[in-house]
Amino acid sequence: MKKEAVLHIPLSQYAYSTDERTITVRIRTAKNDIDTCMLYYGNRVAEVEPIPVSELKMELCARDDLFDYYEATVSSDYNRVCYYFKLISPEETLYYYSRGFAGKMEANRTEYFQFPYIRREEILKKPEWAKKAVMYHIFPDSFANSKKGILDHGCTINTEGLKENGETLTKAVPAKAPQNGRPADQVGRSKSLHGGTLKGITANIGYLKELGIDLVYLNPIFRANSYHKYDTIDYFEIDPCFGTGADFKELVEKLHENGIRIVLDGVFNHCGPDFFAFRDVLENDAGSKYRDWFYHIDFPIRYAYPPNYECFAYVKNMPKLNTGNPEVRDYICAVGRYWISEFDIDGWRLDVANEVDHDTWRAFRKAVLSEKPDALLIAEIWEDADVWLKGDQFDSAMNYMFTYLCRDFFALGRIGADEFDEQMQKALMRYPAPVSLIQMNMLDSHDVPRFLHYCGGNTDRLKLAFFYMMTAPGIPSVFYGDELFMTGGKEAEYRAPFAWERTEGLFEHDRDPLKAVENSANGFAEELSGWIALRKEHPALYEGSYRRVYADERNMYVFERSCEDESLIVAVNNSEESRCIGLADIFAEGADVLYLYGGGKIEGGKLYTGAFGGAVLKKK
């Protein structure tokens, strides 16, 4: 037995609670190294010695390129649990406990692995609605400024002294910029590029509803200098290029009336050069009362490249906030509460979350949930986000690992079905299951080239990747226009104006969404709406487990999604050839056809799929 591969970490993704009497326990072993894994558990404060233990066989739940993962769910009357494992291979049987391995279990209960107390505060509770959500990601400047239209011309607004409802929007702004600071003619300017507005989004809620969307994520909408709005001037005001607070209130109300929630982008790692505190630093240098609002500044301050203060990367107009300062932390928490209490938003996506201190995010979570207990918090973290997803900071993270794997398998063909499955299984095992089920899955975003660009324009590859995303664990996120075959490899291209001309005639006739016409030259919005409907109708697709069934060197990949109520088989043929597979190879019993995509059929005991096609089947 390869003992060096065996791993269990208490109170982690390897041992977590889902209610006050239930814990899930996992263990990792070398791939194909053992035959059986048994879990033994008992009451760690039992009043007898030795304590009674119960035996539970663990199930092989995942397998990646190097390791196997076994899992068991313990439901008992115990709220204090201790446990150990028995690993059985053809060569030997070993017990595994907190100190290591033993041929015979003679240790005291205090030397077992411990789940000290299942505290209700530490149970992984996620917003129940999030599991079923399908997200639409909108870059506001590029989406719309009228019903089914965007004029595609930007604007520049001088926000100095700008008023809304008689109130001055600029707050605590010095009279002029100093010689070593912002040029006076650049202070207080707000710009847009394509002219998208909040009213434009409101005018097109019907399109989002027809598509099947029930969660909208907006890139920043607060007053800022640039068109992308990641250099915030005022966190309490809507950028005038996008509209007013009244416009935003109307948008949220209309979305909610149509069963759609909304998440805003919060940029708290850094601000813009015209944020009141940084303006004061530019004006008063080392004498500014806000000097400690920023992470590090050498005085005299130099607003030039390279800046002599910490920034987002090395961008001088994005000075880094010192979130460890209690005043800054309180300010950020006040922003988080404000947009919920005043406008009823449903959560936040937090920018550059991995560069902000953990205590700030813990305080932010408490502040936000005090206003709306089922609010959703998503972190922008491109790497493994485990340390931020323990339940005390974020619910979810942007799942760029999912993006990379889909790019390499579906778009570029760099990896085959075997490796794709192994790497996806590894990604799922990074987190407890309740966390994996609400990871923000996406094929692209405002920060990376469009997925169709990586596909070399091959729309069949794009569609198959979307088909997979709609059947995989996690919240599917559609970046505006992907459903209309928008593409682009450079920022100006992948943030281009929404292609409203391609929506002509969409959703304007009676049709079965699961039988939408395929291969439209303008996109596949109707077909995508059918996949979204399919996902929402079947709990196995939004809350079920994920298990490999079949994969071969010709990129036929079959997996199972199972929950208490149903078990579904999903097949994807990521190749340029039609494929068939015997039903006996993927079913122990028969199945009903739920959906065939890309020219698929079942005939003579076989499942046939067309090139870049797929299927969803339900076990009888």
N, C-alpha and C positions, 0 to 999 in steps of 0.2 A: 504494500500500500504506500502511496506517495504522501507521507504525512505532511511534508512541507507545503502541500497544496491545500490542506484542510484549513478552513477558516470559519469562525463564528465570532461576531462582535455583538455583545449584549447592548440593548437599548440603541439600536441603529436600524438600518434597512434589513438587518438579519433578525431583529426581534422588536416588534412594535405592537401596540394595542389598537384595536378598532372599536372596542367598547369596554365597559368596566369589568367584564368577565371573559374577555376574549383577547388572546394574543396570537400573532402569527410568528412562527419561528422558521428561520432558514439556515442552511449550512452549505458551504462550498467544498467540493472535493475535486480531485483531478478528473479530467474527462475520461469516461469509460473505465474508471478505476475500481469502483465498488459495485456490488450487486444490490445491496439493501442498506437503508439507513433507518434506524429506529430512534424515536425520541422518548425519553423517560422524564416525567415531570411529577412534581408533588407540591404540597403546601409547605413553604419554607419555614413556617412557624407552627407546624404540626406538634401536638403535645405528646408524641410518642417517638421513640428512638429505636431502631432506625425508622425514618419516615416512610410511609407507604408511597409508592410511585406507580403511576399509570403508564402503560406502554402504547405508543402510537406510531404506526408506520408512516414514514415521510414519503411524499410523492416527488418524483423528478419533475421539476417545474420549468427548468430552462437549461440550455446547454450552449455555451459559446465556443470560441476557438480553443480554449485551454481548460475550461472548468465545467463541471456539472453543478447544478443548484437543486437542493432538495428543500421541500417546504411542508409544514404542517400547521394546522390551525387548532389551537387549544382553547376549548370552551369548557369552563369549569366554574365552581363556586369559589375558587381561590382568587383573592386579590393580591396575594404575595406568592410568587411562583419561583421554584428552583428547578433546574433541569440539566440533563446531560444527554449524550448521544451514544449509540452503538453503531459502528461502521463495520459492515460485513463484506469482505472480498473473497474471491476463491482461495486466496492464500492464508488469510488471517481474519480474526475478529478483534476489534479494538474498541475500548470505551474512550470517549473524548469529553473532557470536562475542563474547568477553568485553568488547571495547572498543565494540561496537556493530555497525554495518552496513557492508558493502562490496559493490561490484559484482563484485569478483574476489577470491578468497581468496589473499592473498599473505603473511599473517601467519605468524609462527613458532609452533610447537606450544605454547610457553609463554603465548601470547596466546589460545589456545583456552579454552573452558570446561574445568575440571579436576575429575576425581574422583581426588584424590591417591592414595588407597590404600583398597582395600576391606577394612577391618579387621573381623575376625569379631566384635569387641566392639560394633561399631556397626551390625551387620546388624539389620534390624527383625524380631526374633524375638518372636512372640506365642504365648501358650498355644494349642497346636493345638486343644484341646478347645473353646476359646471360640467359634470360628467356628460350630460346630454347636449351640451352647447356646441354649435358650429359658428365659428368666428369669421367676420369679414373685416379685414384690415384696410383702413382708409388713410391715405396721405391727403390731408384736407385741401392743400393748395392745388391738387391735381384732379380732384374728383368731379365736382359739379358746382355751377352757380345758378342753374335753372333746371327745370324738369327735362331730363334726358339731354343735358347740354352743358358745355363749358366753353366760354368765349375764348379762353387761352390768351389772356393778356393780364399781366400783373399790374401792381401799383406800388407806389411809395407814399407813405403817409407820415407826416410830421406829427408825432404824438405829444410834443410839448404842449401842455395846457389843454389837451384834448378832453372834451367833456361828454359824459353820458348821463342823461337825466339830470343835468345841472351840476353833476359832481365831477371834479377834476380827476382825470385818470392817473396822471403822473403823481407819484408820491415821494416826498423827501429827496427831490432832485436838486443838486446844486445849481446855482444860477448860470454858471459857465464851466466848461472843462478847463483844467489847468494846462500849462504848457507841456508838461510831461505826460498828459493823459489823452483822452479822446479829442480829436479835432472838433471844434464847436459845431461845424456844419454837419457832423455825423451823429450828434447826440440826439436820442429820442426818435430815430427814424425806424419805421416798420415797413417791411417789404413783402410783397408776394411775387410769385413768378408766373403762375398760370391763372390765378384769380379764383380758385375754388373758395366756396363760402359755406357757412353752416346752413344757411337757407337752402343752398343747393343740395346738401345732404338730405335735409328735411323733405324737399320736393321729390326725392327719389327713394323714399322709404318703401314705397310699393314694390320697386324692383328688388330690394333686399328681401322683402317678405316673400315674394314669389320664388326667389332663389332658395328660400328655406333658412335664411340666416336668423339666429336669435341672440347674437352677441356681436357688437361693433367695437372695434378698437381704433381709436383715433390717435395719430401722431400728434405732437404738442399743438395746443390751440391757444396758449397764453401769450400775452403781449411780448414780442421779441423783435430783434432787429432783422434777422434773416428770414428767407422764405420758408425754411424748414422748421424754425421756431425752437431750436435746441439751445439758443442763447437768450434765456428768459430775461425780460425787463421787469415784469410784474406778474407774480404767480396768482394774483387775485383778480385779474382782468382778462377778458377775451381779447385776442389780438384784433384791432380794428379792421385789418384786411379780411378777417373771417366773419366779422359781424359784431354783435353786442351780446351782453348777458341775457337780454330778452330773447334773442335768436337762439341762444344755446338752451335756455329753459324750454322753449318751444320744441326744439329738437329732441331733448330728453323725454318730454311728455309724449310726443308723437311716437317715438320709438317704443316707449313702454305701453302705449295703447295698442301697438301692433305686436306685443310679446317679444320685444327685442331689448336686451340690456346693453349698457354702454360702459366701456372702460377707457379712462383717459391716460395719457402719457405724462408721467411726472419726472421732471429733470431736476434732481436735487443733489447730484454729485457736483454740479457746476452751475453757474448762472451766466448771464450775459454782461457785457461791459457797462451797460446802462442800468443794471440792477442797482437800486438805491444805495446799498451798502458798499458796493464796489465803486460807485461814483463818488461816494464820500471819501473813500481811500484815495482815489485819484486826485480829489480836491485837497485833502488835508494830509496826505502822505502818512508818515509815522504818527502824526497826531490824531488820526481818525479814530473815533470811538468804535468803528467797525473793523479795525485792523485784525482782530482775532476771529472775525467771521470767515477768514480765508486761511487755507491750510498752511501755507508758507509764503511769506513775502520778504524779499530783501529790500531795504529802503536805502536810498530813495527808489520808489517804484518806477519801473521802466515799461511802459506800454509799447512794446516793440518786439520784434523777433530777434533772438530768442527772449522770451519774457523772463524776468527775474522773480517770478512767482509761479506756484503750481497751477496747472491748467488741466483741462481734459486733453490728454496727449500733450501736444506742444502748441495748441491753438490759443493764441493770446487773448482772443475775445470770448474765451470760455473759462474764466478763473474758477479754480476749485474751491468749493465751500468747505469750511471746517465743521463738519457735522458733529464732531466731538464736543463742540462748544454748546453748552446747554441752551443758550439763546437761539442758536441756529436750529438745533433739534426741535425746540418748542415751535419755532416759526414753521418748520417743515410739517410738523404734526398738525398745526393750525390750518395749513393749506389742505392737508389730507382730509380733515374733518369738514372744511368749508364747502368743498364742491359736492360733498354728500348731503350735508345738512341744508344747503341752499338750493342745490340743483338736482339732488337725488341720483347721482351717478352710482354705478354698481361695482366700481372697483378701480384699481390702478395697475398700469404697467410701469415699472420703475426703471428708469434709464441708468446704465452703468452701475447696476446694483452691487457689483462685486468690488467697487472702490469706495463704498460708503460703510462706515463702521456698523457692526452688528447691533449695538445698543440702540442706534437711531432707528433701524428697521424694526426692532422689538417695540420701541415706543410708538412708531408709526402704525404698526399693526394694531396695538391696543387702542390708539386714537381712532383709527378708521372703523374698527369693529364696534367701538362704543356708539358710533352713529348708525352703522348698518351691519349687524352680526353676520350676514351671509355675503358680505362684500368679497370680491376675488382680488388677490394680490399676486401679480406676475412679475418675476424678476427678469431683467435683461442680463442673462449670464450665458455666455457662449460655450463655456466648458462645463465640467461636472459641477452641479449646483448643490450637492448633497448638504453641505454645511449650512446653506441658506434655507433648506427645506425640511427642517426638523419639526416644524409646526409652530415655532415661535416668531417666524419672520414672514416667509412667503408660502403661498399655496402651490405655486407653479413657477416654471421658468420657460423662457423661449428655448425650444428644443432644437438647437442647431445641429446636434448630433443626428437627429432624424433627417434634417435637411441634407447633411453631407452624405448620409447613407443612401437616401433616395437619389441624390444627384449621381453618385458613383454607380448605382445599380441600374436605375431606370434611364437616366439621361446619357451618361457617358459609357456605360458598359465596362467600367474598370474592375468591377467585382462581379462574381457570379452569385447564383441563388444561395449556395451553401454559405459563403462568407457574409452575404447580406443578412441571412437569418442569424448567424452566430453573433454578428456585431449588433443587430437589433436586440437579441436576447440579452447581450451584455449591457446595453443601454437601459433596458427595462429593469434589470437587476440592480441598477445603481440606487434605486429608490424603493420605498415601500409601495405596494400596489395602489393604495389610494392616491399617492402622489403621481405615479406613472399614468394613471387614468385621466389626469387633468393637466398633463404637460402640454404646452402650447406647441403643437406640431405645425410646421409650415414647410412649404417647398421653396419659398423665397420671402423676401421682405423688402423694406425701404432701404436696407443697408447692403444688399447683395444683388448680383445680376438676376434677371428673371430666369425661372426654371426653363422656359422654352428656349432661352438663349443657350443654355447648356445642352439642350436637346438638339441643337443645330437646326431648330425650326421644325423638327419632327413632332407634329401635334399628337400622334398616336402614343408616343412615349410620355408626353405630358399627361395625357388623359389617363393612361394606365397608372401613373404615379398618383394622380388624384384619386383614382379608384381605390388604390391601396390605402391612401391616407384616410379615406372615409370608412375603411373597415379595420383600421389599426387602433390600438389603445392610445388615448390622448385626445385633446381638443383639436379638431381640424381647423386650420386657419387659411382662408383664401385671401391672398393679396389682391387688392382691387384690380380688375382687368385680366387676371390670369384666365378666367373663364371665357374671355373674349380673345384669347391668343395674343395678348399684349406681350411684347418681348423687349429685350435690350440688355446690353452688357455694361453700359456706362451709366453713371448717376442720372444724367439728363434724359437717358432713354428709359430706364426702369422706373423713373418717377414722372414719366410723361403724362399728359392729360388723358383722362379716361376715354376710351373709344366708344362713345355713346352711339355713333353711327352704326355700330355693329349690333346694337340691341333692337333695331327696327323689327317689329313683328313678334318679338319674344314675349311669351306669356300672355298673348292676346287671343288665344284660341283654346277651346276645350281639348285637353289631351291627358293621357295617362303619363305622368312624369317618368315612369319606368320604361316607357316606350318612345321616348323622344328620339327624333331623327338624329342619327349619328353623323359625324364627319362634316358638320356644317363648316363652310369656309369662314364664317364669322366667329366661330367659337363653339363652346359646348355647354352654355349656361343651362339650357333646359335639361340636358342629360345629367349635368352635375346636380341640379335640383332633385332629380330622381334618386341619385345616390345619397343625397342628404336625407331625403324622406325615408329611404331604406334604413339608414343608420338610426334615425330617430324611432322607427317602428320596432327595432329589435334590440332589447337590452343587452344581448350578448355582444353587440358591436360597440356599445358605449360603456359597459361595466364588466365585461367578461374577461376571463383569463386568456392568455395567448400561448399557443403551443404549436410547434412545428409538426407537420404531418408528412411532408414530402418535399424534396428539393433535388434537382438533378443538374448535370453539367450543361444542359441546353436551356437553363433558366426557367424551367417550370417550377413554380413555388406554390405550395399548398400549406395553409395553416388553419388552426381551429380557434374560434372564440367561443368560450363557454361560460355560462352563469347558471344560477339555480334553475332558471325557467326554460333555458333552451341551449342548444349547441349548434353552431353554424360552422360550415367549412367554406373557406375562401380560397379560390385558385386564381393565380395570375400567371399568364404566359408572357414573360418579358423577352420575346424573341420575334424575329421577322417571319417565322414559319408557323403554320397551324400545328397544333399539338393535340394529342389525345392521351388520356390516362385512364386505366381501368378503375372503375368505381370500387372494386374489391380492394384496390391498393390504398384507398383513403377512407373507406367505410367498413366498419365491422357489421353494420346493418344498412338498411336502405336509407334513401334521402329524398326529400322533396326539393324541387328547383324553386328558388326564390328569384334569382336574377341571372341572366346570361348576357354577357357583354362582348362585343367584338365578334359576332358571327358564331357564337357557341351553340352547342346542342348536346343532348344525351341520347345515345343510340347504341344498341347492342351491348349494354353494360359498360359503356365507356363515356367519359366526358370529353367532348371536343371543344377546343377553344381556338379562335382565330388568332392571327398575329397580333401581338400586344392586346390580347383579349383577357377576359376574366369571368368568374362565376361566383355566385354565392348560393350554397346549398344548405338545407336544413335537415339535420338528422331526425329520423322518425323516432 
